[in-house]
Every structure is written in C-alpha cells, then in structure tokens.
C-alpha cells in the first residue's frame, strides 16, 4: 500500500511539473507599460517644484543625522574594527588575538 501511494504521489507531481513547463507570464512585454509614460517628468531645474524637492531632501538629511552619538555608533558598526568586542557584547565571548587567535583571524578575514 505504501508503494502504491508513493507511486501515485510521484505521478501526480510529475504531471504537475510537466504542466508548469508551459508557463507563460500574466502580462506580455507589450502589455507592460513604460515607466516613462506612467511617471511624470522631473521638475525643471530652478522651478518651485525643484526647489521644494531639494528643501525636502535637505530637511530629511538634516533630521536623519542630527544625533552625533548615533552617527558615530553607526560608523563604528559599519567599520567593525574591533570585531571581538561586538561578539563580547552579544554572546559574552572575548575574541582577541591572544585568547582565540584562529577565530579572530577568521572574523577579520570575513568582514
């Protein structure tokens, strides 16, 4: 009975796989509209819309980077110069060249 059931399941999966080979996307290349036709053009340089866009960008950038401690921490995390301390903070493992030289070299190489 197990052999019959497994054969039946394999046959069903094979039939489903064969029908999937004739897959066609929902939309053809002709039906997909161009983004140039859908999106408005960028504002002309020097126009009010252009200046408002620049002001909004500047405000976002200014708000995003106002906290110097957070920016400093983000730079330290991105550089990962002292990778052993990060693992000590997370897992309680002190990974230094003296205590775990192979692991330290692996972490330094893979960063």
C-alpha positions in Angstrom: 0.0 0.0 0.0 2.9 2.4 0.8 4.5 1.7 -2.6 1.2 2.4 -4.4 0.7 5.6 -2.5 4.2 6.8 -3.1 4.0 5.9 -6.8 0.7 7.8 -7.1 2.1 10.9 -5.4 5.2 10.8 -7.7 3.0 10.5 -10.8 0.8 13.5 -9.7 3.9 15.6 -9.0 5.3 14.6 -12.4 2.1 15.7 -14.2 2.1 19.0 -12.3 5.7 19.6 -13.2 5.1 18.9 -16.9 2.2 21.4 -17.0 4.5 24.0 -15.3 6.9 23.9 -18.2 4.4 25.7 -20.4 4.3 28.6 -18.0 3.6 32.0 -19.5 3.7 35.2 -17.5 0.4 37.0 -16.9 1.5 40.1 -18.8 3.4 40.1 -22.1 6.1 42.6 -22.9 3.7 44.7 -25.0 1.1 44.8 -22.2 3.6 46.2 -19.6 3.5 50.0 -19.7 6.6 52.0 -19.9 7.5 53.9 -16.7 8.2 57.0 -18.8 4.5 57.0 -19.8 3.3 56.5 -16.2 5.6 58.7 -14.2 5.7 62.5 -14.5 9.0 64.0 -15.7 11.2 65.5 -13.1 10.7 69.2 -12.4 12.9 71.6 -14.3 15.9 72.9 -12.5 15.2 76.3 -10.9 11.5 75.8 -10.7 9.5 76.0 -7.5 8.9 72.2 -7.5 12.6 71.6 -7.9 13.4 73.8 -5.0 10.7 72.3 -2.8 12.1 68.8 -3.6 15.6 70.0 -2.7 14.3 71.5 0.6 12.5 68.3 1.5 15.7 66.3 0.8 17.8 68.6 2.9 15.3 68.5 5.8 15.2 64.7 5.7 19.0 64.5 5.7 19.3 67.1 8.5 16.8 65.3 10.7 18.4 61.9 10.0 21.9 63.0 11.1 21.2 65.3 14.0 22.3 62.9 16.7 26.1 62.8 16.6 26.3 59.9 19.0 24.1 57.8 16.8 26.0 58.7 13.7 29.3 57.8 15.4 27.9 54.4 16.5 26.7 53.7 13.0 30.1 54.4 11.6 31.8 52.2 14.2 29.3 49.4 13.5 29.9 49.7 9.7 33.7 49.6 10.0 33.8 46.8 12.6 37.5 47.5 13.5 37.2 45.8 16.9 35.1 42.8 15.9 35.9 40.9 19.0 34.2 43.4 21.3 31.0 43.1 19.3 30.8 39.4 20.0 31.6 40.0 23.6 28.7 42.4 23.9 26.4 39.9 22.2 27.4 36.5 23.4 29.9 37.0 26.2 32.8 35.7 24.1 36.0 37.5 24.4 37.6 37.1 20.9 41.1 38.6 20.9 44.2 37.5 19.1 45.5 36.2 22.4 42.5 34.2 23.6 41.1 32.9 20.3 43.6 33.5 17.5 42.0 31.3 14.8 38.5 32.7 15.4 39.8 36.2 15.4 41.6 35.8 12.1 38.6 34.2 10.6 36.4 37.1 11.7 38.9 39.6 10.4 39.2 37.9 7.1 35.4 37.5 6.6 34.4 41.1 7.3 
